[in-house]
Amino acid sequence: MHIDAQIHVLLQALCAALLGGILGWEREAAGKLAGLRTHMLVCMSVVFFVQLGQHLTAGSTPGETDRAFHGDPVRVIEALATCIAFLGAGTIIRDRDAETARGLTTAASLFVTAAIGVAVALDCYLIAAGATALALFVLRALGWIEGRFGPPKNG
């Protein structure tokens, strides 16, 4: 990977850190365990994994023998989704006595943060910024509405 491409990846990581940090700030402000640093690191790491996966498979076509790695870069994204789901599961705490679970929204915010990192890695900055804004709306505005009027009633 040429130096200019590496600088591009580092700038993408910075962009991802800022976008992930917005969601992490919201979670931290809400008093959640997975906050600013966690969301920033998740978003940045996704950029690195996607970009390195693309680098490893760049130019590889079936029958080509001069590349060490052949594969589908989509599999990197699939693996990341599994990994982030595992990380998110660690934020969920179930209280059997009260029949409640906490941390589901934070787990979901980590998942969307990873998707934002994928968008940045694929140079889809408008999608990444829009997804950040939408997620922040869901976390803040809808959280405020729920706090003010109560959660929606089931069935």
C-alpha positions as CSV (number, residue, x, y, z in Angstrom):
1,M,0.0,0.0,0.0
2,H,1.5,3.3,-1.1
3,I,2.1,6.1,1.4
4,D,-0.7,8.3,0.0
5,A,-3.2,5.4,0.4
6,Q,-2.0,4.9,4.0
7,I,-2.5,8.5,4.8
8,H,-6.0,8.3,3.3
9,V,-6.8,5.4,5.6
10,L,-5.5,7.3,8.6
11,L,-7.7,10.3,7.7
12,Q,-10.6,8.0,7.3
13,A,-9.9,6.6,10.8
14,L,-9.9,10.2,12.1
15,C,-13.2,10.8,10.5
16,A,-14.6,7.6,11.9
17,A,-13.2,8.5,15.4
18,L,-15.1,11.8,15.2
19,L,-18.4,10.2,14.1
20,G,-18.2,7.3,16.5
21,G,-17.2,9.8,19.2
22,I,-20.5,11.7,18.7
23,L,-22.5,8.6,19.5
24,G,-20.1,7.6,22.3
25,W,-20.4,11.1,23.8
26,E,-24.2,10.6,23.9
27,R,-23.9,7.2,25.5
28,E,-21.4,8.5,28.1
29,A,-23.7,11.5,28.8
30,A,-26.5,9.0,29.4
31,G,-24.3,7.3,32.0
32,K,-23.7,4.1,30.0
33,L,-20.6,2.0,30.4
34,A,-19.7,1.9,26.7
35,G,-19.1,5.5,26.0
36,L,-16.8,7.9,24.1
37,R,-13.6,5.9,23.8
38,T,-15.4,2.6,23.1
39,H,-17.4,4.0,20.3
40,M,-14.4,5.9,18.8
41,L,-12.3,2.7,18.9
42,V,-15.0,0.6,17.4
43,C,-15.6,3.0,14.5
44,M,-11.8,3.4,13.9
45,S,-11.1,-0.3,14.0
46,V,-13.8,-1.1,11.5
47,V,-12.1,1.3,9.1
48,F,-8.8,-0.4,9.5
49,F,-10.2,-3.9,9.1
50,V,-12.2,-3.0,6.0
51,Q,-9.3,-1.2,4.4
52,L,-6.8,-3.9,5.2
53,G,-9.2,-6.5,3.9
54,Q,-9.5,-4.5,0.7
55,H,-5.8,-4.2,0.5
56,L,-5.2,-7.9,0.9
57,T,-7.7,-8.8,-1.8
58,A,-7.0,-5.9,-4.2
59,G,-6.3,-7.2,-7.6
60,S,-6.8,-10.8,-6.7
61,T,-8.9,-12.6,-9.3
62,P,-9.5,-16.3,-9.7
63,G,-6.5,-18.0,-11.2
64,E,-4.1,-15.3,-10.2
65,T,-1.1,-16.8,-8.5
66,D,1.1,-13.7,-7.6
67,R,-1.1,-12.6,-4.6
68,A,-0.9,-14.4,-1.3
69,F,-4.5,-13.8,-0.4
70,H,-7.7,-14.4,-2.4
71,G,-11.1,-13.7,-1.0
72,D,-14.2,-11.7,-0.8
73,P,-13.9,-8.4,1.0
74,V,-17.5,-8.7,2.1
75,R,-16.5,-11.5,4.4
76,V,-14.5,-9.0,6.4
77,I,-17.7,-7.0,7.0
78,E,-19.5,-10.2,7.9
79,A,-16.8,-11.0,10.5
80,L,-16.9,-7.5,11.9
81,A,-20.7,-7.8,12.4
82,T,-20.2,-11.0,14.3
83,C,-17.4,-9.4,16.4
84,I,-19.4,-6.3,17.2
85,A,-22.4,-8.4,18.1
86,F,-20.2,-10.2,20.6
87,L,-18.9,-6.9,22.0
88,G,-22.4,-5.5,22.2
89,A,-23.6,-8.6,24.1
90,G,-21.1,-7.7,26.8
91,T,-22.9,-4.5,27.4
92,I,-26.3,-6.2,28.0
93,I,-27.2,-7.1,31.6
94,R,-30.2,-9.2,32.3
95,D,-32.0,-9.0,35.6
96,R,-34.0,-12.2,36.0
97,D,-35.8,-11.1,39.1
98,A,-37.1,-7.9,37.5
99,E,-37.5,-9.6,34.1
100,T,-35.6,-6.7,32.5
101,A,-32.5,-6.2,30.4
102,R,-30.3,-3.1,30.3
103,G,-27.7,-2.2,27.8
104,L,-29.6,-3.1,24.6
105,T,-29.6,0.4,23.3
106,T,-25.9,0.7,23.9
107,A,-25.3,-2.6,22.1
108,A,-27.3,-1.3,19.2
109,S,-25.4,1.9,19.2
110,L,-22.1,-0.1,19.0
111,F,-23.6,-1.9,16.0
112,V,-24.5,1.2,14.2
113,T,-21.1,2.7,15.0
114,A,-19.5,-0.2,13.3
115,A,-21.7,0.3,10.2
116,I,-20.7,4.0,10.2
117,G,-17.0,2.8,10.2
118,V,-17.8,0.6,7.2
119,A,-19.3,3.6,5.3
120,V,-16.3,5.7,6.0
121,A,-13.9,2.9,4.9
122,L,-15.9,2.7,1.6
123,D,-15.7,6.5,1.1
124,C,-19.4,6.9,1.7
125,Y,-19.1,10.0,3.9
126,L,-22.6,11.3,3.4
127,I,-24.0,8.0,4.4
128,A,-21.7,7.9,7.5
129,A,-22.6,11.4,8.5
130,G,-26.3,10.8,7.9
131,A,-26.3,7.6,9.8
132,T,-24.6,9.4,12.7
133,A,-27.2,12.1,12.7
134,L,-30.0,9.5,12.5
135,A,-28.6,7.5,15.4
136,L,-28.1,10.6,17.5
137,F,-31.7,11.5,16.8
138,V,-32.9,8.0,17.9
139,L,-30.7,8.1,21.0
140,R,-31.4,11.7,22.1
141,A,-34.7,12.9,20.7
142,L,-36.6,9.6,21.0
143,G,-35.0,9.1,24.5
144,W,-36.3,12.5,25.5
145,I,-39.8,11.6,24.2
146,E,-39.8,8.3,26.0
147,G,-38.7,10.0,29.2
148,R,-41.4,12.7,28.9
149,F,-44.4,10.6,27.7
150,G,-43.4,7.1,28.7
151,P,-42.5,4.2,26.5
152,P,-45.0,3.0,23.9
153,K,-47.6,0.5,25.2
154,N,-47.4,-3.0,23.8
155,G,-50.3,-4.6,22.0
